[in-house]
Amino acid sequence: MEGEIISRHFFNVMTPGFQNHFNLPSSFCEKLKDENSKRAILKSRIGKWKIDVCRNSEGIIRFEKGWPQFVNDHCLSIGDFVVFEHTGNFHFNVSVFDHTACEKEFPVEPKNERHENNTRNPHFVLTMKPSFALRQPRVNIPIVFARSSSLGDKSSATLRDPHKRAWPVKLVLETNGRSRVLMCRGWHDFYVSNQLKDGDICRFELNHGSRQTKNAVMDVQISRARV
């Protein structure tokens, strides 16, 4: 029927290199060959993201500016897969699943932590990239985690690596435009001493005992990238 919007679905597994841009499947791009929008809207259960769109000479559609923020805010890592539902005009409903094929849970404050023994502490995941190796880094903490854990109210963090060594890191709250919390001074020492490299995955779990203090204590697990 003319004017009717037909929903279309596709999914994609996150593989190395997904953090900076994302190519839509070629068969799906073919269905949108007459669409000329330069921006997509991704909507998940935690918010909306504006994503710049480009198309190459072969007609492949790519998500660019805005996609890395979507990745960080959803704690995406290699092996996760994302289901997209196109509802028209480059608007997408998005669902995120982890490697177990279960819908991904985002960090939230447990309702009754003392009586829910199966509730894990809030956590987030970061995949190492070149900017994380800088001597003056600005490592963005996913906003969902930062908000639920009140990291904007904290001035520092202590990262406990797999060897139980403690690394003090300065936290900086930026409020120009979209608010975000960054790990800055001290991160480089943690990065170098743990011999991190591009593609390594770090899982940061907040210690519940630091919720009411100005310093956030986080235990870090490291998964090495395949060579």
KOLVEX-788583 format. One record per residue (C-alpha): x, y, z; residue number from 0. Coordinates in pm, whole numbers. Layout:
BEGIN
+--------+--------+--------+------+
|      u |      v |      w | gunu |
+--------+--------+--------+------+
|      X |      Y |      Z |  NUM |
...
+--------+--------+--------+------+
END
This chain:
BEGIN
+--------+--------+--------+------+
|      u |      v |      w | gunu |
+--------+--------+--------+------+
|      0 |      0 |      0 |    0 |
|    134 |    343 |    -95 |    1 |
|    273 |    535 |    200 |    2 |
|    286 |    228 |    423 |    3 |
|    602 |    185 |    630 |    4 |
|    731 |   -171 |    622 |    5 |
|    950 |   -272 |    916 |    6 |
|   1270 |   -452 |    824 |    7 |
|   1503 |   -637 |   1060 |    8 |
|   1867 |   -738 |   1046 |    9 |
|   2130 |   -830 |   1301 |   10 |
|   2507 |   -817 |   1317 |   11 |
|   2769 |   -974 |   1542 |   12 |
|   3032 |   -734 |   1674 |   13 |
|   3375 |   -826 |   1536 |   14 |
|   3718 |   -652 |   1568 |   15 |
|   3705 |   -296 |   1437 |   16 |
|   3336 |   -234 |   1513 |   17 |
|   3405 |     44 |   1763 |   18 |
|   3461 |    334 |   1521 |   19 |
|   3213 |    263 |   1242 |   20 |
|   2957 |      7 |   1136 |   21 |
|   2862 |   -120 |    789 |   22 |
|   2506 |   -231 |    730 |   23 |
|   2456 |   -564 |    546 |   24 |
|   2471 |   -523 |    167 |   25 |
|   2132 |   -692 |    115 |   26 |
|   1970 |   -446 |    356 |   27 |
|   2146 |   -152 |    190 |   28 |
|   1992 |   -261 |   -140 |   29 |
|   1645 |   -225 |     12 |   30 |
|   1730 |    134 |    111 |   31 |
|   1893 |    236 |   -217 |   32 |
|   1634 |    511 |   -269 |   33 |
|   1682 |    657 |     81 |   34 |
|   1902 |    970 |     85 |   35 |
|   1908 |   1058 |    454 |   36 |
|   2244 |   1165 |    597 |   37 |
|   2148 |   1081 |    955 |   38 |
|   2005 |    779 |   1133 |   39 |
|   1828 |    763 |   1468 |   40 |
|   1901 |    460 |   1686 |   41 |
|   1659 |    402 |   1972 |   42 |
|   1715 |    148 |   2250 |   43 |
|   1554 |    105 |   2590 |   44 |
|   1806 |    350 |   2742 |   45 |
|   1777 |    638 |   2496 |   46 |
|   1822 |    775 |   2143 |   47 |
|   2137 |    842 |   1939 |   48 |
|   2188 |   1051 |   1625 |   49 |
|   2428 |    880 |   1385 |   50 |
|   2586 |   1031 |   1074 |   51 |
|   2537 |    810 |    767 |   52 |
|   2746 |    779 |    452 |   53 |
|   2724 |    554 |    147 |   54 |
|   3020 |    433 |    -62 |   55 |
|   3039 |    382 |   -438 |   56 |
|   2909 |     26 |   -398 |   57 |
|   2601 |    143 |   -211 |   58 |
|   2712 |     18 |    133 |   59 |
|   2567 |    230 |    415 |   60 |
|   2798 |    309 |    706 |   61 |
|   2726 |    450 |   1053 |   62 |
|   3005 |    694 |   1145 |   63 |
|   2995 |    994 |   1379 |   64 |
|   2779 |    907 |   1678 |   65 |
|   2830 |    532 |   1645 |   66 |
|   3130 |    518 |   1887 |   67 |
|   2916 |    690 |   2152 |   68 |
|   2639 |    435 |   2097 |   69 |
|   2900 |    157 |   2138 |   70 |
|   3031 |    303 |   2464 |   71 |
|   2688 |    374 |   2611 |   72 |
|   2580 |     13 |   2547 |   73 |
|   2907 |   -142 |   2669 |   74 |
|   2937 |   -331 |   2339 |   75 |
|   3221 |   -579 |   2306 |   76 |
|   3337 |   -841 |   2057 |   77 |
|   3087 |  -1127 |   2036 |   78 |
|   2782 |   -917 |   2125 |   79 |
|   2517 |   -896 |   1856 |   80 |
|   2274 |   -620 |   1782 |   81 |
|   1928 |   -651 |   1626 |   82 |
|   1804 |   -354 |   1422 |   83 |
|   1443 |   -287 |   1326 |   84 |
|   1406 |    -22 |   1056 |   85 |
|   1078 |    164 |   1106 |   86 |
|   1126 |    410 |    820 |   87 |
|   1325 |    725 |    741 |   88 |
|   1644 |    573 |    884 |   89 |
|   1491 |    530 |   1229 |   90 |
|   1590 |    205 |   1400 |   91 |
|   1476 |     27 |   1714 |   92 |
|   1777 |   -155 |   1857 |   93 |
|   1815 |   -452 |   2092 |   94 |
|   2153 |   -566 |   2226 |   95 |
|   2244 |   -926 |   2313 |   96 |
|   2563 |  -1070 |   2460 |   97 |
|   2759 |  -1378 |   2350 |   98 |
|   2519 |  -1607 |   2542 |   99 |
|   2233 |  -1492 |   2313 |  100 |
|   2055 |  -1329 |   2609 |  101 |
|   1948 |   -965 |   2597 |  102 |
|   2218 |   -755 |   2755 |  103 |
|   2162 |   -610 |   3099 |  104 |
|   2280 |   -256 |   3154 |  105 |
|   2427 |   -139 |   3485 |  106 |
|   2159 |    -45 |   3736 |  107 |
|   2154 |      1 |   4109 |  108 |
|   2030 |   -321 |   4273 |  109 |
|   1700 |   -269 |   4457 |  110 |
|   1806 |   -470 |   4762 |  111 |
|   2170 |   -561 |   4732 |  112 |
|   2206 |   -717 |   5075 |  113 |
|   1926 |   -966 |   5017 |  114 |
|   1983 |  -1047 |   4650 |  115 |
|   2288 |  -1270 |   4654 |  116 |
|   2269 |  -1335 |   4281 |  117 |
|   2290 |   -967 |   4185 |  118 |
|   2629 |   -877 |   4039 |  119 |
|   2791 |   -544 |   4105 |  120 |
|   2747 |   -285 |   3828 |  121 |
|   3012 |   -320 |   3558 |  122 |
|   3109 |   -200 |   3214 |  123 |
|   3338 |   -319 |   2936 |  124 |
|   3593 |   -126 |   2728 |  125 |
|   3787 |   -248 |   2425 |  126 |
|   4132 |    -94 |   2410 |  127 |
|   4204 |    143 |   2120 |  128 |
|   4499 |    367 |   2023 |  129 |
|   4377 |    676 |   2209 |  130 |
|   4382 |    481 |   2536 |  131 |
|   4761 |    447 |   2510 |  132 |
|   4827 |    823 |   2509 |  133 |
|   5030 |    971 |   2794 |  134 |
|   4747 |   1215 |   2862 |  135 |
|   4446 |    994 |   2791 |  136 |
|   4075 |   1074 |   2816 |  137 |
|   3904 |    739 |   2858 |  138 |
|   3527 |    771 |   2837 |  139 |
|   3321 |    567 |   3085 |  140 |
|   2983 |    454 |   2939 |  141 |
|   2725 |    711 |   3046 |  142 |
|   2474 |    447 |   3159 |  143 |
|   2726 |    310 |   3409 |  144 |
|   2847 |    657 |   3515 |  145 |
|   2493 |    774 |   3593 |  146 |
|   2376 |    460 |   3771 |  147 |
|   2691 |    452 |   3984 |  148 |
|   2699 |    830 |   4052 |  149 |
|   3054 |    859 |   3917 |  150 |
|   2990 |   1224 |   3836 |  151 |
|   2998 |   1288 |   4212 |  152 |
|   3337 |   1120 |   4254 |  153 |
|   3680 |   1273 |   4198 |  154 |
|   3889 |    959 |   4172 |  155 |
|   3889 |    586 |   4116 |  156 |
|   4110 |    299 |   4223 |  157 |
|   4156 |     29 |   3960 |  158 |
|   4252 |   -312 |   4101 |  159 |
|   4412 |   -521 |   3829 |  160 |
|   4412 |   -904 |   3807 |  161 |
|   4732 |   -909 |   4020 |  162 |
|   4547 |   -715 |   4294 |  163 |
|   4764 |   -409 |   4242 |  164 |
|   4587 |    -77 |   4304 |  165 |
|   4612 |    210 |   4053 |  166 |
|   4477 |    556 |   4146 |  167 |
|   4304 |    733 |   3854 |  168 |
|   4159 |   1083 |   3838 |  169 |
|   3793 |   1112 |   3729 |  170 |
|   3679 |   1420 |   3538 |  171 |
|   3316 |   1518 |   3478 |  172 |
|   3259 |   1705 |   3152 |  173 |
|   2929 |   1886 |   3110 |  174 |
|   2980 |   2071 |   2781 |  175 |
|   2714 |   1928 |   2553 |  176 |
|   2647 |   1569 |   2656 |  177 |
|   2770 |   1491 |   3009 |  178 |
|   3039 |   1226 |   3042 |  179 |
|   3288 |   1097 |   3296 |  180 |
|   3650 |   1043 |   3191 |  181 |
|   3943 |    853 |   3341 |  182 |
|   4250 |   1074 |   3303 |  183 |
|   4567 |   1105 |   3515 |  184 |
|   4685 |    764 |   3636 |  185 |
|   4526 |    565 |   3353 |  186 |
|   4850 |    556 |   3152 |  187 |
|   5037 |    387 |   3439 |  188 |
|   4761 |    125 |   3465 |  189 |
|   4765 |     72 |   3086 |  190 |
|   5144 |     32 |   3056 |  191 |
|   5197 |   -180 |   3368 |  192 |
|   4928 |   -427 |   3255 |  193 |
|   5079 |   -438 |   2904 |  194 |
|   4748 |   -354 |   2742 |  195 |
|   4721 |   -323 |   2365 |  196 |
|   4463 |   -254 |   2096 |  197 |
|   4180 |   -505 |   2101 |  198 |
|   4227 |   -616 |   2462 |  199 |
|   3902 |   -610 |   2657 |  200 |
|   3879 |   -479 |   3015 |  201 |
|   3581 |   -543 |   3238 |  202 |
|   3543 |   -292 |   3524 |  203 |
|   3329 |   -398 |   3820 |  204 |
|   3238 |   -142 |   4086 |  205 |
|   3304 |   -248 |   4443 |  206 |
|   2983 |   -196 |   4639 |  207 |
|   3177 |    -68 |   4941 |  208 |
|   3280 |    247 |   4750 |  209 |
|   2930 |    365 |   4658 |  210 |
|   2911 |    622 |   4938 |  211 |
|   3267 |    754 |   4909 |  212 |
|   3440 |   1005 |   4680 |  213 |
|   3664 |    730 |   4543 |  214 |
|   3525 |    453 |   4320 |  215 |
|   3700 |    117 |   4364 |  216 |
|   3677 |   -105 |   4055 |  217 |
|   3811 |   -455 |   4000 |  218 |
|   3941 |   -503 |   3645 |  219 |
|   3948 |   -827 |   3448 |  220 |
|   4150 |   -839 |   3125 |  221 |
|   4083 |  -1053 |   2817 |  222 |
|   4370 |  -1043 |   2569 |  223 |
|   4305 |   -985 |   2199 |  224 |
|   4395 |  -1267 |   1965 |  225 |
|   4717 |  -1207 |   1775 |  226 |
+--------+--------+--------+------+
END
